[in-house]
Amino acid sequence: MKGNIYPVLNDAFILRAYEIEKKERFALWNIYNTKPIELNKDAYFLVRHFTGEYSIRDIISKIRKSYSISQNEAIKKLKLILIELKNKNVIFFQDKKTKKRKFYEKKKMKGLLSHIYVLLTNACNLKCKHCSVNAGKRLKNELEKNHFFYLIDQISEMMIPSITFTGGEPTLVEFLPELINYASKKPMRVGLMTNGLKINKAYAKLLVENGLSHVNISIDGIKEKTHDNFRGVAGSFKKALEAIKIFRNWDIYVETTTVIHKGNCDEIRELVKLGKRIGINNMKFIPVIPYKRGKACDFYTSLQCYIANIKNFKYYWDETRIIKENLKEKITKRKLFRCNAGEGVLTIGPNGNVYPCNNLQEIILGNLRNRSLYDIYTRPKNLLKLKKAIQIQNSECEACNILDECRGGCPAIAYSYFGSYNKCDITRKAFIIELLNDSMEEVKGVRGTKSPSYN
């Protein structure tokens, strides 16, 4: 092990320090596959020196001083972690001293906040019947360009590994390429949710070359008329399909979202075939959620169409997530939550409001014009209402016989359908029952049960 080489942490990794259940934990977080490598406190101390400005010799000296150990013990301690991280392509070595990485001082972060959705604008060039944000016109009090750049700095300082720009329609924001470029220069994966209407080869190239790595495009049928009627603008299907193909040619991760409803109920099987044929990486399927404009849709018929089509798209669900957790045994010992809203994910509205997620906009945690994102995230009072809304205790889920497999689903969807966070997420329950009936081990009281019907 040469003393005059400099270990540097790969750009794809973020060094995280956080707290779960009052226990301090450390991890290296891969921004592309979001699988953390757990570290102990000693390893965390060492990795903080893998910036490109400390040589092997420098780090050994720091180990000896901090731990009061011999030269040989310090070398052994460092060598073990260098070999392991090099084999996992987490670090690389350089011959010259140059500061490549910056590690922020440890912040008291409860939970593992891993993703931020940023709604850049409420403006939209479609007229979707089901829109969950009432998009259309810009809000009078939308954040300005400099606010978003400062927000990206805050997200980076909080060591959050992933961001998605959405809206409204984010491609209507003229400085979108600049934001993508700025975010991508941080250790951060950058995604985009778009309807595809403004995407052409030149614009897609601009976004990708500025650092875009993930895109989600809405597509609502196999027929042009089906999609265009639901989205409210003629020609939108052709543009969405064109955008998907353009981005796939750039070899970035392309995901689609399809809202299942009466108009496309019989097209989902063929849509899945199309997705496989053109190389879509992942396809999401959801029913109409009775939230904002979705309240005016026939969401109960949409739910029945969703349930009827689960067999056509269920293999897109990662079944390894359906792990029996024995939650009923744990629930009496501590509070358990149905989702990671507010702790694993946050949403920033175009006016600066911070929400636990996009579908929980009744709960405002704060506004970026008044406080930093870190202050909003770490203020316990802000999360009290949220935790009451999403906890399993005192909800219908607590007594459900598939709680261990389902974990309760989305409380926001429960609220949208039934006006209460404590009710069942019937979309999630239907999906889990279908999986259990088809391929999981037998669960008492579930196998042979039909998916729920709500008329």
C-alpha positions in Angstrom: 0.0 0.0 0.0 1.8 3.1 -1.3 1.8 6.1 1.1 1.8 8.7 -1.6 -1.5 7.9 -3.4 -4.8 9.6 -2.6 -8.1 7.6 -2.2 -11.2 9.4 -3.6 -14.9 8.5 -3.1 -16.7 7.7 -6.4 -19.1 10.5 -7.5 -22.0 7.9 -7.4 -21.8 7.6 -3.6 -22.9 9.9 -0.7 -21.6 9.5 2.8 -24.5 9.6 5.2 -24.9 9.9 8.9 -28.4 9.6 10.3 -30.5 8.4 13.2 -33.1 5.6 13.3 -34.9 4.7 16.5 -32.5 6.9 18.5 -29.5 5.0 17.2 -26.7 6.7 15.2 -26.0 5.0 11.9 -23.7 5.5 9.0 -23.8 4.4 5.3 -22.5 5.0 1.8 -25.5 5.6 -0.4 -25.4 4.8 -4.1 -27.4 7.4 -5.9 -28.2 5.1 -8.9 -29.4 2.0 -7.2 -30.2 3.4 -3.7 -28.7 0.5 -1.9 -26.7 1.7 1.1 -23.5 0.1 2.3 -23.7 0.2 6.1 -20.6 1.5 7.9 -19.4 1.4 11.5 -18.2 4.6 13.2 -14.5 3.8 12.4 -15.2 3.3 8.7 -17.2 6.5 8.7 -14.2 8.4 10.1 -11.9 6.9 7.4 -14.2 7.5 4.4 -14.5 11.2 5.4 -10.8 11.5 4.4 -11.4 10.0 0.9 -11.6 13.5 -0.7 -8.5 13.5 -2.8 -6.6 15.9 -0.5 -5.3 13.2 2.0 -2.7 10.6 1.0 -2.5 7.1 2.4 0.3 8.4 4.6 -1.8 11.3 5.9 -4.7 9.1 6.7 -2.6 6.6 8.6 -1.2 9.5 10.7 -4.7 10.7 11.5 -5.7 7.1 12.5 -2.8 6.8 14.8 -3.5 10.1 16.4 -7.3 9.6 16.8 -7.1 6.0 18.1 -3.7 6.0 19.8 -2.6 2.9 18.0 0.6 1.7 16.4 1.7 2.3 12.8 1.0 -1.4 11.9 -2.5 -1.4 13.5 -3.3 1.8 11.7 -2.2 0.3 8.3 -4.2 -2.8 9.0 -7.4 -0.8 9.8 -7.1 1.3 6.7 -6.1 -1.5 4.4 -9.2 -3.6 5.2 -11.6 -0.8 4.2 -9.6 0.3 1.2 -9.7 -3.2 -0.3 -13.4 -3.7 0.4 -14.4 -0.4 -1.1 -12.1 -0.7 -4.1 -13.6 -4.1 -4.9 -17.1 -2.6 -4.8 -16.0 0.3 -7.1 -16.8 2.8 -4.3 -13.4 4.5 -4.4 -10.6 5.1 -6.8 -6.9 6.2 -6.4 -5.1 9.2 -7.9 -1.4 10.1 -7.8 -1.8 13.8 -7.2 -3.4 15.8 -4.4 -6.6 17.5 -5.6 -9.7 18.0 -3.5 -12.4 16.1 -5.5 -15.1 15.6 -2.9 -16.6 17.7 -0.1 -18.2 16.0 2.9 -20.6 18.2 4.9 -20.4 18.2 8.7 -22.7 15.7 10.2 -26.2 16.9 10.7 -28.8 15.4 13.0 -31.0 13.7 10.4 -33.7 11.4 11.8 -34.7 8.7 9.3 -33.2 8.2 6.0 -34.5 11.0 3.8 -33.6 9.8 0.3 -35.7 11.6 -2.3 -37.1 15.1 -3.0 -39.8 15.9 -5.6 -39.6 19.5 -6.7 -42.7 21.0 -8.4 -41.1 23.7 -10.5 -44.4 25.3 -11.7 -48.1 24.8 -11.7 -48.2 25.7 -15.4 -49.1 22.8 -17.7 -49.7 22.4 -21.5 -52.2 19.5 -21.0 -55.7 19.4 -19.5 -55.7 16.1 -17.8 -59.1 15.1 -16.3 -57.6 13.5 -13.2 -54.8 16.0 -12.4 -53.8 15.7 -8.7 -52.3 19.2 -8.5 -54.9 21.2 -10.5 -52.2 22.2 -13.0 -52.8 24.7 -15.7 -51.9 28.2 -14.9 -48.8 29.5 -13.1 -49.3 30.4 -9.4 -48.8 34.1 -8.6 -46.3 33.3 -5.9 -44.1 30.6 -7.5 -40.5 30.5 -6.5 -37.9 32.2 -8.6 -34.9 30.7 -10.3 -32.4 31.6 -7.5 -34.7 29.9 -5.0 -34.4 26.6 -6.8 -30.6 26.8 -7.0 -30.4 27.5 -3.3 -32.8 24.6 -2.7 -30.4 22.2 -4.6 -27.6 23.4 -2.3 -29.7 22.6 0.7 -30.6 19.2 -0.6 -26.9 18.4 -1.2 -25.9 19.6 2.2 -28.5 17.3 3.7 -26.9 14.5 1.8 -30.1 13.5 0.0 -29.1 11.4 -3.0 -32.0 11.9 -5.4 -34.2 14.7 -6.8 -37.0 14.7 -9.4 -38.2 17.8 -11.2 -41.9 17.8 -11.9 -44.9 20.2 -11.9 -47.3 21.1 -13.6 -45.1 20.5 -16.6 -41.4 21.2 -15.7 -40.2 21.6 -19.4 -42.2 24.9 -19.4 -39.6 26.3 -17.0 -36.9 27.8 -19.3 -34.1 27.3 -16.8 -34.8 23.5 -16.3 -31.5 22.5 -18.2 -29.5 24.8 -15.8 -31.2 23.2 -12.8 -30.4 19.7 -14.0 -26.8 20.7 -14.7 -26.4 22.3 -11.3 -28.0 19.3 -9.4 -26.0 16.7 -11.4 -22.7 18.3 -10.4 -23.6 17.4 -6.8 -23.6 13.8 -5.7 -27.3 13.5 -6.7 -29.3 11.5 -9.2 -31.5 13.8 -11.3 -34.9 12.7 -12.6 -37.7 14.4 -14.6 -41.5 13.8 -14.8 -42.9 15.1 -18.1 -45.8 14.6 -20.4 -43.3 14.7 -23.4 -45.0 17.5 -25.3 -41.9 19.7 -25.5 -39.4 16.8 -26.0 -37.6 16.6 -29.3 -34.2 15.2 -30.1 -32.4 18.5 -29.5 -34.0 19.2 -26.2 -33.6 15.7 -24.9 -29.9 15.8 -25.9 -29.6 19.1 -24.0 -31.2 17.6 -20.8 -29.2 14.4 -20.9 -25.9 16.2 -21.6 -26.6 18.4 -18.6 -26.9 15.3 -16.3 -30.5 13.9 -16.5 -30.4 10.2 -15.6 -34.0 9.2 -15.1 -37.3 10.2 -16.8 -40.9 9.4 -16.2 -43.4 10.0 -19.0 -47.2 9.6 -18.8 -48.9 7.3 -21.3 -52.5 6.4 -21.0 -53.4 3.9 -23.6 -52.4 2.0 -26.7 -54.6 4.1 -29.0 -54.0 7.7 -29.8 -57.6 8.7 -29.2 -57.6 7.1 -25.7 -54.6 9.0 -24.5 -55.5 12.3 -26.1 -59.1 12.3 -24.8 -57.9 11.7 -21.2 -55.0 14.2 -21.4 -57.2 16.8 -23.2 -54.8 17.8 -26.0 -54.8 16.3 -29.6 -51.4 14.9 -30.6 -50.2 14.3 -27.0 -50.0 10.5 -27.5 -47.7 10.8 -30.4 -45.4 13.2 -28.5 -45.3 11.0 -25.4 -44.4 7.9 -27.5 -41.8 9.9 -29.4 -40.3 11.2 -26.2 -40.0 7.7 -24.8 -38.2 6.5 -27.9 -35.9 9.5 -27.9 -34.8 9.1 -24.3 -34.4 5.3 -24.7 -32.0 6.0 -27.6 -30.0 8.1 -25.1 -29.9 5.0 -22.9 -31.2 6.6 -19.8 -33.7 5.0 -17.4 -37.2 5.5 -18.8 -40.3 4.8 -16.7 -43.9 5.4 -17.7 -47.0 6.0 -15.6 -50.4 4.9 -16.7 -53.7 5.9 -15.1 -56.2 3.1 -15.6 -59.8 4.1 -16.2 -62.9 3.1 -18.1 -61.5 4.4 -21.4 -58.3 2.3 -21.4 -59.4 -0.7 -19.3 -59.2 -3.1 -22.3 -55.8 -1.7 -23.6 -53.5 -2.4 -20.7 -52.3 -5.8 -21.9 -51.3 -4.4 -25.3 -49.7 -1.4 -23.6 -47.5 -3.7 -21.6 -46.5 -5.5 -24.7 -45.6 -2.2 -26.4 -43.6 -1.2 -23.4 -41.5 -4.3 -23.6 -41.1 -4.0 -27.3 -39.7 -0.4 -27.2 -37.5 -1.1 -24.1 -39.3 0.9 -21.4 -37.4 0.1 -18.1 -40.4 0.2 -15.8 -44.1 0.8 -16.1 -46.3 2.0 -13.3 -50.0 1.6 -13.2 -52.4 3.4 -10.9 -56.2 4.0 -10.7 -57.7 7.5 -10.7 -57.2 9.0 -7.2 -60.1 11.1 -6.1 -57.9 14.1 -5.3 -58.3 17.6 -6.6 -59.5 17.2 -10.3 -59.6 13.5 -9.8 -62.7 13.9 -7.7 -64.7 14.7 -10.8 -63.7 11.4 -12.5 -65.4 8.1 -12.2 -62.8 6.8 -9.8 -64.8 3.8 -8.5 -65.0 2.4 -12.0 -61.3 3.2 -12.5 -60.6 1.2 -9.4 -62.5 -1.8 -10.7 -60.5 -1.5 -14.0 -57.3 -1.4 -12.0 -58.2 -4.5 -10.1 -59.2 -6.3 -13.3 -55.8 -5.5 -14.9 -53.5 -6.4 -12.0 -52.7 -9.7 -13.7 -51.5 -7.8 -16.7 -48.9 -5.7 -15.0 -48.1 -7.3 -11.6 -44.7 -8.6 -12.7 -43.5 -5.0 -12.8 -43.9 -5.0 -9.0 -40.7 -6.2 -7.2 -42.1 -9.1 -5.2 -39.1 -9.1 -3.0 -40.8 -6.1 -1.3 -43.5 -8.4 -0.1 -41.7 -9.7 2.9 -43.5 -10.9 6.0 -42.4 -8.4 8.7 -44.4 -9.7 11.7 -45.6 -6.2 12.2 -48.3 -7.4 14.6 -45.6 -8.4 17.0 -43.8 -5.1 16.7 -46.7 -2.8 16.8 -47.2 -3.0 20.6 -43.6 -2.0 21.2 -43.4 1.1 19.1 -45.2 3.3 16.6 -45.1 1.9 13.1 -45.9 3.9 9.9 -47.6 2.9 6.7 -45.2 4.8 4.4 -42.1 6.9 4.5 -43.8 10.3 3.7 -42.0 13.1 5.6 -39.0 11.0 6.5 -37.9 9.1 3.4 -39.4 11.5 0.9 -40.6 15.2 0.7 -42.3 17.3 -1.9 -41.6 21.0 -2.6 -44.5 22.9 -4.1 -43.9 25.7 -6.7 -44.8 28.3 -4.0 -42.2 26.9 -1.6 -44.5 24.9 0.6 -43.0 21.7 1.9 -45.3 18.6 2.0 -44.7 15.1 3.3 -45.5 13.9 -0.3 -47.3 15.0 -3.3 -50.6 13.5 -2.2 -50.5 14.9 1.3 -50.8 18.5 0.5 -53.3 19.1 3.3 -50.3 18.8 5.7 -47.9 21.7 5.2 -44.6 21.2 7.1 -43.4 24.8 6.3 -42.3 27.2 3.6 -38.9 27.7 2.1 -39.3 31.4 2.1 -39.4 31.4 5.9 -37.1 28.5 6.9 -34.4 26.3 5.4 -35.4 22.8 4.3 -33.2 21.3 7.1 -35.1 23.4 9.8 -38.4 22.4 8.4 -37.5 18.7 8.2 -36.1 18.5 11.8 -38.8 20.5 13.6 -40.7 17.8 15.6 -43.9 19.9 15.8 -44.2 19.8 12.0 -44.3 16.1 11.9 -46.9 15.4 14.7 -49.9 15.7 12.5 -48.2 13.7 9.8 -47.2 10.9 12.2 -50.8 10.7 13.5 -52.0 10.5 9.9 -49.7 7.7 8.7 -49.3 5.5 11.8 -50.6 1.9 11.7 -51.9 2.1 15.3 -55.6 3.0 15.5 -56.1 2.5 11.7 -58.1 -0.2 9.9 -54.8 -1.7 9.0 -54.0 -2.7 12.6 -56.6 -5.5 12.5 -56.1 -6.6 8.9 -55.0 -10.2 8.3 -52.5 -9.2 5.5 -50.8 -6.3 7.4 -47.5 -8.2 7.5 -47.4 -8.3 3.7 -49.2 -5.0 2.9 -47.9 -2.7 5.6 -51.0 -0.5 5.1 -50.3 1.2 1.7 -50.8 4.9 1.1 -52.8 6.8 3.8 -53.2 9.7 1.3 -55.1 7.4 -1.1 -57.2 6.2 1.9 -58.0 9.8 2.7 -58.9 10.6 -0.9 -61.4 7.7 -1.1 -62.9 7.8 2.4 -62.0 11.1 4.0 -59.9 9.5 6.7 -56.2 8.6 6.9 -57.1 5.7 9.2 -59.0 3.8 6.4 -57.7 1.1 4.0 -55.7 1.9 0.9 -57.9 -0.3 -1.2 -55.6 -0.1 -4.3 -52.7 -1.5 -2.4 -54.8 -4.2 -0.7 -56.2 -5.4 -4.0 -52.7 -5.7 -5.4 -51.3 -7.6 -2.4 -54.2 -10.0 -2.4 -53.7 -10.7 -6.1 -50.0 -11.4 -5.5 -50.7 -13.6 -2.5 -53.4 -15.6 -4.4 -51.1 -16.1 -7.4 -47.6 -16.7 -6.2 -46.9 -16.1 -2.5 -47.0 -18.7 0.3 -50.4 -19.4 1.7 -51.5 -16.9 4.3 -54.4 -17.7 6.6 -57.6 -16.1 5.5 -56.2 -14.7 2.3 -55.7 -17.5 -0.3 -58.8 -17.9 -2.3 -60.1 -14.4 -1.2 -61.3 -12.2 -4.0 -59.9 -8.7 -4.4 -62.2 -6.1 -2.8 -65.0 -4.6 -4.8 -66.2 -1.0 -4.2 -69.3 0.1 -6.1 
